[in-house]
Amino acid sequence: MAKCPKCEKMISQVRLSDVAVLGRGPINWHGISYDCPFCQTSLSVSIDPVALKTDVVSEVTRAVKKLLGRP
């Protein structure tokens, strides 16, 4: 198990929080923050893999429909 760097309690699970990940320029992503369940200190942040997958599928679907001439 890991130990929280702030409260020093042993962590066997984390809480997820939605965060915005700001890119360079106009590009932004949906992100998630992995937080200590005891003191809510953010332990790590990353791009939300589920939201990223959803965005990629939507973009590919839209492009294929455009190529096939479908609305």
PERA-V521496 format. One record per run of one state. SS is the DSSP state (@ for helix, = for strand, . for the rest). FROM is the first residue (numbers start at 1). TO is the last residue. Records with the same first field share a line. If there is no record, write none. Layout:
# PERA-V521496
SS = FROM-TO + FROM-TO
This chain:
# PERA-V521496
. = 1-1 + 4-9 + 12-13 + 23-27 + 37-41 + 48-48 + 69-71
= = 2-3 + 10-11 + 14-22 + 28-36 + 42-47
@ = 49-68
